[in-house]
Amino acid sequence: MKATQKDFRGQAQRFARDATVFFFCGPDESGAADAAQQIVALLPDAGERVELTGADLKRDPVRLGDEARSTSLFGDKRHIYVRANGDEAHDAVEILLSGDAEACPVLIVATSATDKSRTAKLLANRPDALMAMFYPPDMRQFSGTVRDLADAAGVRLSGELAERIARGVSLDLRLAQSEVTKLALYLDADPQSPRSADAAALDAVGARTEEDGLSPIVNVVLGGEVTKLPRELRRMRELGLNPVGVLLAIERRAAQLAALAAKVGPRGDIDALIESESAARRIFWKDKRDISTQLRKWRGPRLARLVDRLIALHRALLGNSQQAELLLAQGLSEITRAAMKRN
């Protein structure tokens, strides 16, 4: 089976019932990971979670089938969650599907993979498997998603507050869900007794963009503010921010810069473009100065090298989770120094 980002949520229950292998891919890792969590929540008995990496399966392709057909120590149900990069899990999935014995559900979140990858093609036409691809939303779409999450939790949000949450979490669906959950608890809201949220409630529980969000470290790194980077890395550790989540926020900004660079061309008017995008509410007015500065630094071949470096860094984080914080700090230091050289 094959699902689009648009129809996944409405058919997730059917997918959880009919499929045993799930492959979530595309440039929006946050959306893909959230889809995997939705499926787990819909399984009749998810049981024990066994986590594997794509690197594990690439080294030992037989392991996936062995794990999927074995039972836990106490004979309970289980499901397997795989974080992979590209087609790392392809051979393992192929071997798994060739077996006859019943297997537990397998969910794969594949960074850098698309619906054209070998694994996706292997699963797309099978009735017992699901392949779904996720793209990063724009601000307007994501704000609508935040309001949907809030409605489901019994929290009434205005468009302005939904957009504020969207900005504060840098369009990360997992963080947005966390903010909505905190709001519901604070307001004592549920679907049977909905409550309206206001700015004061969000101030009380929410991540403040200027202090606790991801925007500061994104702007420091891509703006080349070398002297501020140690403070931001320290804040990242103190708040317990996930290294992959931080990197994803920078990747989303890089993707935004790439889209803007394509619009403005090599000799276009950057200031005029930023104003136009802000008027269309595709750029928040507080971000105009930072994005303008970053677009002047990251264009053409430099922007292409930045994207390549971010992809390599993402792969390194997924392949060595124990050293992820150190690897991220080193990678962000390199990028910040590179940005500083271009004024």
N, C-alpha and C positions, 0 to 999 in steps of 0.2 A: 504494500500500500504506500501511497505517496500523499503527503499533506502539505498544504501551503501554510504560511504563517497566519493567514487570515482565517482559515477554517479549522485550525488545530484545536483551539479552545472548545468550540462547539461540538467537536467529535471525539474529544479526548477519552470519554468514557467508553466509547465503542472500540477505540484503538487499544485501550488497556485490557479490554475483554478479549479481543481477537488476536492480538499480536503477542509474540514472546521476545522478539528482538527489535530494539528501537534505536534508530540512528538519527541523532539531532546534530545538524551542521549549519554552516553559514557564518557570516561575519559578526553576527550578534551572539557572542558566547553567553551573555547574560540571559537572553531569551531562550537559547537552546537549553541551558542548565535549568531554567525555570520550568520548561516543558517537561524535562526529565523528572523533576520533582512532582509535577502534576500527575504524571503517570504513576509514580510510586504511591502517591496518596490514593489513587483510584484502584490499585491492585487489591483483590479480595483479602489477601494475606501477604503483605510484602515481606514480613519476617526479617531475618538477619541481612544486613547489608555487607557485601564483600566488595571492596574497592580495588581496582586494578588500574594501571596506566597503559597507554598505548605502547610505551617502551617495553613494559613487561611482556605484552603479547607479541611484539615484534621479535623479541628474543626467544620466546617459547610459544609459538602459535597454538600448540595443543592444549595449553593451560586453560584457555577459556572454556573449551568443551568439558575438560575434567572438572573445573570448578562448577560449571552450570549443571552438571549431572550428579554431583556429589551432594551429600546432606551435611548439615551442621552437626556439631558434636552431640547435640541433644535431639537430633532428628527433626528440628524445626524447619519451617520454610525459609527461603532466602532469595535475594535478588542480587544481581551483579551490576555495579556502576563503574563504567570505564571512562576515564578522561584520556582522550587520544589527540594526536595532532595529524591532520591529513588522513592518509590511508594506512596508518600504522596498524590498525586492527583488522585489515582486510583478510589476510590469510587465516587469522584466528576465527573470524566469523564464517569464512568459507568452510573450515573444518568443522565448526560447531553445527552448521546447517546440514552437513553430510551425514551426521549421526542419526540413529533411529530412536534412541532412548529419550524419554521426556527430559526437558531441560527447564531450569528456572528462568524467570525473565532476565534479560540482559539489556541494559541501557547504556548507550554510548554517546557521549558528548564530544564531538570531534572538531576542535579548533582548526581553522584554515581549510577545512574540507567543504565541498560544495555538492550540489545535486549531480554534478558531472563526475564526481570521484568514483573510483572503482567500487568502493564499499556501498555507496548510494545506489549505483546501478545494480549491484548484486541483490539489494533488498527491495527496490522500488516496486517491482511487479509480483512480489510474493504476498499471498494473503495472510501469512503468519508473521509478517514483519512490517515495520513502519519506517519510512524515511521522511524527515521534515526539515526544511531549511528556513533559517531565520535571518532577517535583515535588521540593521539598527533603525529604530523609528526616528522620525523628526520630532521636534519639540511639541508640535500640535498633536500628533498622534499619541505621543507618550503621555501628555497631559490627560488625554481622553482615557488612556489605560489606567492612569492613577485614579481617575474618578470612578472607573468601573470597579477597581479594587476597593475603593472606599465604600461604594454602594453595597458591595458584597459583605462588607464588615459592619454595615449600619452607620457609616459616617457620611454625612452630607458635606461635600466640598464645593466651593465656588471654583470657577475656572482659574481665577487668579491664584488661589491657594494650591490647586492641583499643579499649575505651572511652576509655582515656587518649590514644591516638593520635587518635581521633575528636574529642575535645575540643581537643587541641592544634592541629589543622588547621581548627577551626571548621566541621566537616562539609564540607570542600572535597575532592572526590574526587581531584583532580589532586595536591594536597599529600599526601593519604593514600598515594597510589601512590608518591610520592617517598620518603616515610618507610619504606614497606615495602621498596622497592628498596634503600635504604641499609642496612636491617637485614639483608637477604639477603646483601649484599656483606660486611658486617661479620662475619656468622656463617659465611660461605662455604657458604651454603645454596642448594639448587636442588631442583626437584621429585623428582629421583632420589635426592638425599641430604638429606632435610629435617632442620632443626635447630629446637630449641625456643628461643624468645626469653624473656628475663627482664627485670626492671626495670633491671638494670645495663646490659644491652645497649642498651635504649632510651635510657637516660641518656647513653650514649656517643655515639649517632648522632642522636638525635631532637631535634626542636625543643622546647625547654622552654617550657611554656605561660606561665610567669610572666615569661620573659625574651625568648624568640625567637618566640613565637607571635603570633597575631592578637588574642587576647583583650584584652591591655592597651590597645591603641588603640581597640578597640570600647568598652571600659568608660570610657576617658577621654572619648571623644566624646559618648556617650549619657548619661554621668554628669555632663557639664558641668564637667569638671576642666580649666579653661582654662590654669592654670599648668603642667600636665603635658603639654599638647598639643605644644609645640615639641620636647620631648624625644622623644616618640613619633614625630613626623614625621622627626626626625633619624635615629632608629633605623630607620625604614622605608627611608630612603635608604641607610643603611649596610649593611643586610641585603639590599638589592636587591629588596624586596617589590614585587610587581606591584600598581600602583594599582587596577586593576579587581578583583584578588583581595582587597585590603583593603576596598574598597567592598562587595564581595559579602558579606564577613563581617559588616559593619554592617547590610546589608540582611537577612541571615538573623536577626540579633538583633531587628531591627525587626519582622520577620514573627512571631517568637516573642512579642514584646511584644503584637502585635495579637491573637494567639490567646489570650494570657493575659487581656488586657483584655476580650475577649468573654466569657470564662468568669467573671470577677469582677464584671462589670457596673459601673454608676456608683457604687454604695454598698457593694460587697462587701468582705470582709475580705481584703486583699492578703496579709498575713502567713500566714493560714490556707491560702490558695490555694498560695502558694509552698511551704509545708511539705508540702501534699498532692502537688504535682507532684514535689517532691524524693523523697518516699517512693515514688512510682511510677517513679522514675529517669528522669523526663523533664527534670529539672533537676539538674545536678551540684551536690553540696552546697557546693563552693567558690564556685559562681556565685550562690548564693542571695541574698547581701547585695547584690551588684551589680544583679541583675535586679529585686529588690524596689525599690531606689532608682530604677532607670530606669522601672519601671512607674508609679511615683508621678509622675514627670516627664512621661511620654509617654502620655497617654490622650485619648480623645475627639478633638475637632478638632485638637489639637496633634499627635497621633499621625498623623492623616490628612495633615496638612501635612508632617510628617517623611517619610512614604512618598512623597509627591509630589516633595519636594526630592531624595530619593535617586534616584528614577527620572530626574529631569531631569539630575542629576549623572552618572548612569551613561551617559545618552545623550551627554552632553558628552564624557566620556572616550573613548567609542567613536568619536566623530566627530572627535576631535583627539588622536590617540595621542601625538604629539610633545610636547604640552603637558599630558599626562595627570597627571603628578606635581604640577605647579603648580595645575591645576584642582582636583585632589583636596584639596590643602592648603587652598585657599581655601574649598572647599565644607565641609570638615570643621571649619574654624574657625568658619564661620557656625552650623553645627549645635551645636557645643560652647558657643558663646556663648548660643544660644537655650536650651540645656538648663540653663545656669548660672542663668538668670533665674527658674527654677522650683525652689523648695526644698521 
